[in-house]
Amino acid sequence: MDKIPMTRSGYAALERELGDLKSKERPAIIRQIAEAREHGDLSENAEYHAAREKQGFIEGRIKELESILSRAEVIDTSKLNGSVKFGAVVNLVDEDTDEERTYQIVGEAEADIERGLLNIRSPLAKALIGKDVGDSVEVTTPGGQRSYEILAIRYE
Protein backbone atom coordinates (compact mmCIF):
# COMPACT_ATOMS: atom_id res chain seq x y z
CA MET A 1 0.00 0.00 0.00
CA ASP A 2 1.44 3.30 -1.08
CA LYS A 3 1.72 6.11 1.43
CA ILE A 4 -0.16 9.29 0.57
CA PRO A 5 1.80 12.48 1.28
CA MET A 6 -0.30 15.06 3.08
CA THR A 7 0.09 18.30 4.95
CA ARG A 8 -0.98 18.52 8.59
CA SER A 9 -3.85 20.88 7.69
CA GLY A 10 -5.00 18.61 4.86
CA TYR A 11 -5.04 15.61 7.18
CA ALA A 12 -7.04 17.58 9.77
CA ALA A 13 -9.56 18.70 7.13
CA LEU A 14 -10.14 15.10 5.99
CA GLU A 15 -10.50 13.97 9.62
CA ARG A 16 -13.14 16.70 10.18
CA GLU A 17 -15.02 15.64 7.05
CA LEU A 18 -14.96 12.00 8.18
CA GLY A 19 -16.18 12.98 11.65
CA ASP A 20 -19.05 15.03 10.20
CA LEU A 21 -20.07 12.20 7.90
CA LYS A 22 -20.12 9.70 10.77
CA SER A 23 -21.67 11.89 13.46
CA LYS A 24 -24.08 14.07 11.45
CA GLU A 25 -24.68 12.93 7.88
CA ARG A 26 -24.99 9.18 8.54
CA PRO A 27 -27.54 9.51 11.39
CA ALA A 28 -29.52 12.11 9.43
CA ILE A 29 -29.82 9.88 6.36
CA ILE A 30 -30.83 6.91 8.50
CA ARG A 31 -33.66 9.04 9.93
CA GLN A 32 -34.69 10.12 6.41
CA ILE A 33 -34.83 6.50 5.25
CA ALA A 34 -36.94 5.53 8.28
CA GLU A 35 -39.35 8.42 7.62
CA ALA A 36 -39.61 7.54 3.93
CA ARG A 37 -40.38 3.90 4.80
CA GLU A 38 -43.34 5.05 6.86
CA HIS A 39 -44.92 6.48 3.69
CA GLY A 40 -45.76 2.98 2.48
CA ASP A 41 -44.99 1.36 -0.88
CA LEU A 42 -41.23 1.58 -1.38
CA SER A 43 -41.31 0.72 -5.11
CA GLU A 44 -42.75 4.14 -5.98
CA ASN A 45 -41.36 6.13 -3.05
CA ALA A 46 -39.01 8.74 -4.54
CA GLU A 47 -37.98 10.05 -1.10
CA TYR A 48 -36.88 6.58 -0.06
CA HIS A 49 -34.88 5.96 -3.23
CA ALA A 50 -33.20 9.39 -3.04
CA ALA A 51 -32.29 8.79 0.62
CA ARG A 52 -30.88 5.33 -0.16
CA GLU A 53 -28.80 6.80 -3.00
CA LYS A 54 -27.47 9.50 -0.69
CA GLN A 55 -26.70 6.85 1.93
CA GLY A 56 -24.64 4.95 -0.63
CA PHE A 57 -22.67 8.09 -1.44
CA ILE A 58 -22.05 8.83 2.26
CA GLU A 59 -20.92 5.28 3.02
CA GLY A 60 -18.65 5.28 -0.03
CA ARG A 61 -17.06 8.57 1.01
CA ILE A 62 -16.55 7.29 4.57
CA LYS A 63 -14.71 4.22 3.24
CA GLU A 64 -12.63 6.39 0.89
CA LEU A 65 -11.64 8.80 3.69
CA GLU A 66 -10.80 5.97 6.08
CA SER A 67 -8.54 4.44 3.41
CA ILE A 68 -6.81 7.75 2.66
CA LEU A 69 -6.27 8.58 6.32
CA SER A 70 -4.92 5.11 7.10
CA ARG A 71 -2.29 5.50 4.36
CA ALA A 72 -1.50 9.17 4.99
CA GLU A 73 2.07 10.23 5.57
CA VAL A 74 1.79 13.61 7.27
CA ILE A 75 4.73 15.84 6.40
CA ASP A 76 5.60 18.66 8.78
CA THR A 77 6.22 21.45 6.29
CA SER A 78 7.11 23.99 8.99
CA LYS A 79 10.57 22.40 9.31
CA LEU A 80 11.35 22.67 5.59
CA ASN A 81 13.07 25.50 3.73
CA GLY A 82 14.98 26.21 0.55
CA SER A 83 13.90 25.19 -2.93
CA VAL A 84 10.37 24.11 -3.82
CA LYS A 85 9.35 20.81 -2.18
CA PHE A 86 6.13 19.19 -1.06
CA GLY A 87 4.21 21.61 1.15
CA ALA A 88 5.83 24.77 -0.23
CA VAL A 89 3.71 27.88 -0.66
CA VAL A 90 4.93 29.34 -3.92
CA ASN A 91 4.24 32.84 -5.26
CA LEU A 92 4.43 32.89 -9.06
CA VAL A 93 4.04 35.46 -11.78
CA ASP A 94 2.83 34.52 -15.24
CA GLU A 95 5.57 35.91 -17.50
CA ASP A 96 3.08 36.65 -20.31
CA THR A 97 0.25 38.31 -18.36
CA ASP A 98 2.07 39.52 -15.21
CA GLU A 99 -0.71 37.86 -13.19
CA GLU A 100 0.48 36.72 -9.76
CA ARG A 101 -0.72 33.49 -8.18
CA THR A 102 0.01 31.65 -4.98
CA TYR A 103 -0.17 27.88 -4.66
CA GLN A 104 0.67 25.38 -1.96
CA ILE A 105 1.93 22.05 -3.26
CA VAL A 106 -0.10 19.34 -1.53
CA GLY A 107 -1.07 15.70 -1.85
CA GLU A 108 -3.66 14.48 -4.30
CA ALA A 109 -6.32 13.86 -1.62
CA GLU A 110 -6.25 17.47 -0.36
CA ALA A 111 -5.75 19.28 -3.69
CA ASP A 112 -8.25 22.04 -4.54
CA ILE A 113 -7.10 24.42 -7.24
CA GLU A 114 -9.87 26.91 -6.38
CA ARG A 115 -8.30 27.32 -2.92
CA GLY A 116 -4.74 27.42 -4.28
CA LEU A 117 -3.93 23.84 -3.23
CA LEU A 118 -1.95 22.37 -6.13
CA ASN A 119 -1.77 18.59 -6.62
CA ILE A 120 1.85 17.40 -6.41
CA ARG A 121 1.21 15.28 -9.52
CA SER A 122 0.07 18.24 -11.63
CA PRO A 123 2.31 19.46 -14.46
CA LEU A 124 2.89 22.82 -12.75
CA ALA A 125 3.87 21.25 -9.41
CA LYS A 126 6.21 18.82 -11.16
CA ALA A 127 7.86 21.74 -12.97
CA LEU A 128 8.26 23.72 -9.72
CA ILE A 129 9.83 20.95 -7.59
CA GLY A 130 13.51 21.65 -6.96
CA LYS A 131 13.40 25.22 -8.29
CA ASP A 132 14.41 28.38 -6.38
CA VAL A 133 13.29 32.00 -6.17
CA GLY A 134 14.01 33.77 -9.46
CA ASP A 135 13.85 30.57 -11.54
CA SER A 136 11.52 30.36 -14.53
CA VAL A 137 9.52 27.26 -15.34
CA GLU A 138 7.86 26.24 -18.58
CA VAL A 139 4.64 24.26 -18.29
CA THR A 140 2.45 22.71 -20.95
CA THR A 141 -1.17 23.31 -19.99
CA PRO A 142 -4.43 22.56 -21.80
CA GLY A 143 -4.35 26.23 -22.88
CA GLY A 144 -0.83 25.94 -24.31
CA GLN A 145 2.70 26.64 -23.13
CA ARG A 146 2.99 28.90 -20.04
CA SER A 147 6.02 30.45 -18.36
CA TYR A 148 6.13 31.34 -14.68
CA GLU A 149 8.77 33.01 -12.54
CA ILE A 150 9.05 32.05 -8.87
CA LEU A 151 8.76 35.18 -6.73
CA ALA A 152 8.79 33.63 -3.25
CA ILE A 153 8.85 30.28 -1.47
CA ARG A 154 7.74 29.73 2.11
CA TYR A 155 6.81 26.85 4.33
CA GLU A 156 4.03 27.03 6.93
Sequence and secondary structure as in RCSB ss.txt:
>XXXX:A:sequence
MDKIPMTRSGYAALERELGDLKSKERPAIIRQIAEAREHGDLSENAEYHAAREKQGFIEGRIKELESILSRAEVI
DTSKLNGSVKFGAVVNLVDEDTDEERTYQIVGEAEADIERGLLNIRSPLAKALIGKDVGDSVEVTTPGGQRSYEI
LAIRYE
>XXXX:A:secstr
   EEEEHHHHHHHHHHHHHIIIIIHHHHHHHHHHHHTTS GGG HHHHHHHHHHHHHHHHHHHHHHHHHHEEEE
 GGG  SS  TT EEEEEETTT  EEEEEEE GGG BGGGTEEETTSHHHHHHTT  TT EEEEEETTEEEEEEE
EEEE  
